[in-house]
Amino acid sequence: MARRSRIALLSCTLLASCGVFARQATMPNCDADRTHVLALGETQFDQDLAGGWRALADRPGCILAAADLLRDYRQARKSEAGLLYWHEGQLRAHAGQTKEAIALLERARKPAEADRAGWNPYVDATIAFLRKDKPALQEARSRLAAVPAPLGQDIPPVIDGHVEVDMADGQMRKIPWPPNGDIVDGLLSCFGKPYRQAYGHDCR
């Protein structure tokens, strides 16, 4: 074999190997201590911002791994908790698994008598967005906007569309009323764009 041919063959071999190593180097690390995570209580698993499924979802490229972790937790616990379905559905919507996401979000609704803050209209709006059904999205937004503000002696009033709530850390936080209205507005303003983009703050 001529020297030039041998050099060309060696270069191709090295480049091919480098390509494999480059792909391996950029593959996300989505490993998790599943025994520990699946043993967590439901509140800690679902709501802890630094643990449970959220810690995995925050890693680049691990959205679907976090969705699978939610699925496995739900199945292992035989849980029908709406928020577990909701968060798995959101993750799959972010990843573009629209059909699977809709099926999960459909199971996230509350009984009508238990929905006092417009959760079901928010669910309906999200599903309508994923189905590309703008009239249904607008109708759900109208139902959400019509949710009456909470009343009670110990309940803070709605001022300029917000309720001021004392948080556990002593801070005062303004929560929009109705809840999630800004998110639904974002779905409307960025209708037709991917869910991961329309859900973001730039669309609200």
Long-range contacts (C-beta under 8 A, 24 or more apart in sequence): 27-61, 28-59, 28-60, 28-61, 28-62, 28-65, 29-59, 29-62, 30-56, 30-59, 30-61, 30-62, 30-65, 30-66, 32-56, 32-65, 32-69, 34-69, 34-72, 37-69, 37-73, 38-72, 38-73, 38-76, 42-77, 42-79, 42-81, 42-84, 45-73, 46-81, 46-83, 46-84, 46-87, 53-87, 57-91, 63-91, 63-94, 63-95, 64-91, 64-92, 64-95, 64-97, 66-91, 67-91, 67-92, 67-95, 67-97, 80-107, 82-107, 82-108, 82-109, 82-110, 83-108, 86-123, 90-199, 93-126, 93-130, 93-195, 93-196, 94-195, 94-196, 94-199, 95-196, 96-194, 98-130, 98-195, 101-130, 101-195, 102-127, 102-130, 102-131, 105-130, 116-147, 116-150, 117-147, 117-150, 117-178, 117-179, 118-143, 118-144, 118-147, 118-178, 118-179, 118-180, 118-181, 119-179, 119-180, 121-147, 121-184, 122-179, 122-180, 122-183, 122-184, 125-184, 125-187, 126-184, 126-187, 129-187, 129-191, 129-195, 129-198, 130-195, 132-191, 132-192, 134-188, 134-191, 137-184, 137-187, 137-188, 137-191, 138-188, 140-184, 141-181, 141-184, 141-185, 141-188, 144-178, 144-180, 144-181, 144-184, 145-178, 145-181, 147-178, 149-177
